[in-house]
Amino acid sequence: MAIHAPTDAEAIALLERLVSIESPSGQEAAVAQAAVEAMEAWGLEAHVDAAGNAVGCTGPGERTALLLGHIDTVPGWVPVRRVGDTLYGRGAVDAKGPFAAFICAAARAGVLPDLRVVVVGAVEEEAATSAGAYHVVAHQPPADVVIIGEPSRWDRITLGYKGRLLVDYRLEQAVSHTAGQVVAVCEQAVAYWQAVRDWAAVYNRDREGAFASLDPSLRSISSGGDGLREWVEMRIGLRLPLGLEVDALEARLTGAWAGEACVTLHGREEPFRADKRNELTGAFLAAVRAEGGRAAFVTKTGTSDMNVIGPRWGCPIVAYGPGDSAYDHTPEEQISLDEYLRAIRVLTGALQRLAETLGRRG
């Protein structure tokens, strides 16, 4: 089947369809199937893999460009509606917008000489598992270049993300009288959280910029009891900067700070920053210029599937996608359709330039 280049109207219709399908982490089957149907309709070879990822490719080629987006969202339904140029809905910007742009750009670029384009809509990126990205690492040979689908605006290229560590704290003990000397479980939990915050403040004292700082956040805390025993549970999230000795921090989190509490660490991803001088960034710089823009390189304080793929494959990698990440996870999640279409043109141009430069490299 010949590859069909989608029109702007078809590109917008695809995005609206994907956003209209609710797909919180772990419930992506329906949106994966919709993505596969769209890719097949435009001539890509497509299927749902064993992890539940939506996968499409444009054909053979000695070199491979992997376009890895994600199709899951955080919980919370945002009604899908269009107001002028703006599309509202959960996942519109994070990150069905970038993923839909990947599909459209791959189809518009068509069969490229010596470059096989593989598009993946990964599952569980918004969960600590990153199951879709880890499946790709385990079951696909490393690509020559990788583009991660995350919102950065149409004229910005993301080179790095901070790492992540989740801390689950639980403390249970016998109830004592509030007038006694035993410290209540809630007070001990607060003291633990304060120790984490104080240590982070000291670490950050001589560091400049958000990408270099250690950022703790109190995700949840709850307590209870049955009259005989009392308990408290707490989850802390840590955004990890480059250069932090994470093993030493983990020893503090599970050691002296914990006291009698049970502290479990999980979801660890190392921070990562890519090189900005290679054929991939060059292709993006040229493609943004062709659209009348001047590209800027940025780093992000969150974590993405770049943290999974980047250190394991060691190939040129960036994150790119339309939309303002300030709307990620919010009740007003939205994306500019004009920016979405412009990003598709940038991606298409970048793929075409990559086919030329990788082909010359041989």
C-alpha atoms as one frame of an Amber mdcrd trajectory, in Angstrom:
protein
   0.000   0.000   0.000   1.295   3.457  -0.908   1.759   5.906   1.920  -0.818
   8.689   1.945   0.200  12.150   3.175  -2.555  13.416   5.494  -4.008  16.847
   4.913  -4.159  19.427   7.689  -7.832  18.588   8.215  -7.013  14.876   8.523
  -4.176  15.640  10.941  -6.517  17.626  13.192  -9.186  14.928  12.978  -6.628
  12.336  14.125  -5.647  14.415  17.142  -9.283  15.014  18.108 -10.005  11.299
  17.835  -7.058  10.303  20.026  -7.829  12.952  22.645 -11.485  11.862  22.731
 -10.474   8.362  23.902  -9.848   8.234  27.637  -6.529   6.463  28.304  -5.056
   6.840  31.801  -1.958   4.717  32.431  -2.840   1.042  32.218  -5.959   1.640
  30.109  -4.481   2.471  26.685  -5.879  -0.386  24.558  -8.620   1.629  22.816
  -6.394   4.562  21.900  -3.618   2.212  20.746  -6.059   0.520  18.378  -7.271
   3.885  17.070  -3.682   4.947  16.385  -2.944   1.690  14.554  -6.047   2.117
  12.400  -4.977   5.640  11.452  -1.441   4.542  10.587  -2.729   1.647   8.482
  -5.163   3.953   6.664  -2.242   6.184   5.662  -0.118   3.267   4.459   2.179
   2.574   7.405   2.757  -0.987   8.572   1.170  -0.950  12.021   0.316  -3.191
  14.954  -0.091  -3.250  18.729   2.942  -4.919  20.324   3.093  -7.230  23.340
   3.362  -4.322  25.774   0.305  -2.570  24.312   2.292   0.048  22.397   0.923
   1.334  19.079   3.704   0.770  16.510   3.955   1.871  12.884   6.770   2.025
  10.352   7.248   3.384   6.854   9.232   0.550   5.328  12.783  -0.763   4.924
  15.993   1.187   5.359  19.554   0.676   6.514  19.158   3.401   9.148  16.343
   3.796  11.672  14.738   6.856  13.217  12.574   6.038  16.240   9.794   8.503
  17.058   8.695   7.515  20.569   5.635   9.257  21.973   3.205   8.099  24.632
  -0.525   7.444  24.537  -1.353   7.295  28.234  -2.423  10.280  30.312  -2.710
  11.221  33.943  -6.177  10.664  35.490  -8.905  13.271  35.300 -11.172  13.774
  32.310 -11.076  17.166  30.579 -14.044  17.666  28.205 -12.894  17.687  24.585
 -13.844  20.882  22.784 -12.513  23.337  20.214 -12.499  27.055  20.860 -11.068
  28.864  17.859  -7.531  27.588  17.308  -7.425  25.743  20.643  -8.242  22.091
  21.308  -8.991  21.215  24.935  -8.847  17.714  26.382  -6.820  15.389  28.577
  -3.719  14.398  26.640  -4.051  17.188  24.066  -0.603  18.472  24.948   0.810
  15.661  27.124   1.335  13.909  24.919  -1.169  12.875  22.250  -0.421  16.108
  20.399   3.252  15.216  19.890   2.382  11.572  19.131  -0.241  12.491  16.522
   2.311  14.882  15.001   4.753  11.946  14.766   2.233   9.829  12.854   1.402
  12.634  10.448   5.033  13.574   9.841   6.046   9.970   9.179   3.223   9.624
   6.658   4.021  12.943   4.975   7.732  12.121   4.748   6.790   8.852   3.046
   9.270   6.121   2.169  12.677   7.705   2.595  15.869   6.415   0.973  17.949
   4.430   3.465  15.869   5.608   6.473  13.226   3.493   8.180  10.933   5.572
  10.382   9.369   3.761  13.345   6.609   5.499  15.290   5.707   4.195  18.757
   2.915   5.326  21.040   4.170   3.972  24.357   2.073   2.903  27.327   2.553
   3.816  30.992   4.880   6.785  30.522   2.908   8.688  33.151   3.375   5.781
  35.586   6.631   5.003  37.344   6.928   1.806  35.283   7.557   3.309  31.796
   6.556  -0.154  30.580   6.220   0.840  26.937   9.669   2.396  26.647  11.347
  -0.486  28.491   9.665  -2.928  26.112  11.129  -1.027  23.163  14.609  -1.147
  24.699  14.302  -4.875  25.345  12.834  -5.921  21.995  14.102  -3.507  19.332
  17.665  -2.968  18.125  18.986   0.491  18.965  17.925   3.160  16.493  20.368
   5.522  14.808  18.438   8.547  16.096  15.525   8.945  18.538  12.905  11.666
  18.924  10.847  11.601  22.132   7.345  13.065  21.866   6.894  15.685  24.579
   5.595  19.266  24.364   8.301  21.896  24.063   6.695  24.367  21.607   7.239
  24.070  17.873  10.538  25.967  17.875  12.267  24.435  20.912  14.327  21.267
  21.170  14.620  19.504  24.519  18.004  17.990  25.335  17.582  16.725  28.869
  15.335  15.739  31.746  15.941  15.421  35.431  15.820  12.021  37.059  13.222
  10.708  39.475  13.012   8.804  42.743   9.825   7.961  44.641   9.869   7.455
  48.413   7.097   5.565  50.210   7.157   6.052  53.991   5.068   4.051  56.474
   5.224   4.109  60.244   2.998   2.204  62.679   3.174   2.058  66.452   1.083
   1.603  69.582  -1.126   4.528  70.532   0.103   6.619  73.446  -1.405   9.481
  75.397  -0.851  12.868  73.748   0.487  14.192  77.069   3.215  11.516  77.121
   6.740  11.518  75.756   6.221   9.233  72.761   6.349  11.132  69.477   3.201
  10.504  67.425   3.531   8.919  63.990   2.331  12.042  62.187   4.972  14.163
  63.890   7.673  11.672  62.952   6.516  11.699  59.341   6.624  15.496  59.258
  10.136  15.415  60.738  11.231  12.983  58.010   9.810  15.246  55.287  11.525
  18.244  56.848  14.857  16.381  56.911  14.509  15.719  53.182  13.648  19.361
  52.470  16.479  20.688  54.621  19.035  18.407  52.965  17.825  19.496  49.524
  18.076  23.158  50.513  21.702  22.672  51.556  22.474  20.754  48.348  20.907
  23.495  46.208  22.601  26.400  47.978  25.436  26.944  45.492  23.721  25.610
  42.370  22.187  27.789  39.705  19.157  27.013  37.589  16.256  24.608  37.990
  17.987  21.811  36.054  20.826  21.686  38.605  18.636  21.557  41.728  17.260
  18.666  43.762  13.497  19.124  44.000  11.487  17.277  46.665   7.674  17.255
  46.613   5.216  15.833  49.118   2.828  13.835  46.907   0.467  12.476  49.574
   0.116  11.856  53.301  -2.565  10.044  55.298  -2.934   8.651  58.797  -5.311
   6.611  60.895  -5.665   4.126  63.698  -7.981   1.713  65.484  -7.580   3.022
  69.041  -4.751   0.615  69.807  -2.315   1.316  67.000  -1.766   4.371  64.829
  -0.188   4.634  61.388   0.908   7.190  58.830   1.741   6.783  55.156   3.479
   9.332  52.977   4.815   9.519  49.430   7.619  11.885  48.477   8.826  12.531
  44.943  12.367  13.644  44.186  13.506  15.218  40.908  17.189  14.372  40.557
  19.811  16.619  38.931  22.906  15.557  37.049  25.863  15.018  39.368  23.862
  14.008  42.433  25.207  10.923  44.247  21.876   9.128  44.309  23.139   6.051
  46.159  24.333   8.246  49.046  20.959  10.001  49.176  19.158   6.654  49.173
  21.246   5.571  52.183  20.019   8.614  54.097  16.416   8.071  53.055  16.355
   4.474  54.281  18.803   4.901  57.162  19.095   7.469  59.932  16.253   9.688
  58.678  13.811   6.765  58.632  14.109   5.747  62.259  11.608   2.941  62.886
   9.631   3.653  59.706   9.530   1.339  56.697  10.852   3.301  53.706  10.568
   1.860  50.193  12.265   3.454  47.190  11.082   2.873  43.636  10.661   4.470
  40.215  14.306   5.515  40.032  15.376   7.030  36.734  18.748   8.664  36.269
  18.924  12.258  34.967  20.002  12.563  31.364  21.248  15.258  29.031  21.977
  14.721  25.336  24.589  16.251  23.084  23.416  19.171  20.960  25.896  18.801
  18.088  24.962  15.961  15.767  22.960  15.213  12.624  19.678  15.019  14.567
  19.881  18.452  16.143  21.201  19.821  12.856  18.139  18.485  11.033  15.823
  20.135  13.561  17.636  23.468  13.475  17.307  23.548   9.684  13.646  22.441
   9.758  12.690  25.132  12.276  14.491  27.761  10.184  12.537  26.606   7.132
   9.344  27.384   9.081  10.559  30.899   9.832  11.713  30.243  13.393  14.934
  30.157  15.318  15.224  27.032  17.429  16.276  27.115  21.077  17.652  24.251
  23.158  16.013  23.632  26.537  16.151  21.223  29.466  13.163  20.122  31.536
  12.689  19.631  35.262  10.403  16.626  34.790  11.204  13.093  33.642  10.333
  11.428  30.334  11.065   8.287  28.334  14.289  10.009  27.240  15.617   8.930
  30.649  14.932   5.310  29.640  16.168   5.345  26.041  19.011   7.887  26.144
  21.508   6.224  28.486  20.803   2.721  27.176  21.195   3.336  23.449  23.684
   6.197  23.427  22.532   7.493  20.041  21.585  11.085  19.131  18.326  11.864
  20.907  16.073  14.875  21.500  12.534  15.484  22.707  10.229  17.513  20.524
   6.548  18.263  20.207   3.978  21.024  19.893   2.279  22.650  22.836   2.964
  24.504  26.053   4.008  22.115  28.829   2.600  24.551  31.408  -0.774  22.923
  30.604   0.481  19.376  31.350  -1.780  17.546  33.821  -3.974  20.617  34.430
  -7.787  20.952  34.254  -7.276  23.369  31.329  -5.069  21.086  29.229  -4.985
  22.446  25.695  -2.993  22.786  22.486  -2.885  25.315  19.656  -3.873  23.585
  16.422  -1.809  26.036  14.386   1.246  25.106  16.432   0.405  21.413  16.059
   0.335  21.730  12.269   3.534  23.735  12.263   5.265  21.067  14.347   4.180
  18.434  11.817   5.907  20.431   9.090   9.054  20.761  11.198   9.102  17.023
  11.927   8.541  16.172   8.271  11.404  18.436   7.237  13.671  17.017   9.944
  13.028  13.437   8.788  13.740  14.342   5.179  17.002  16.034   6.164  17.978
  13.065   8.334  17.500  10.708   5.392  19.946  12.828   3.412  22.599  13.224
   6.112  22.462   9.632   7.379  22.545   8.405   3.787  25.697  10.418   3.086
  27.278   9.034   6.237  26.797   5.570   4.828
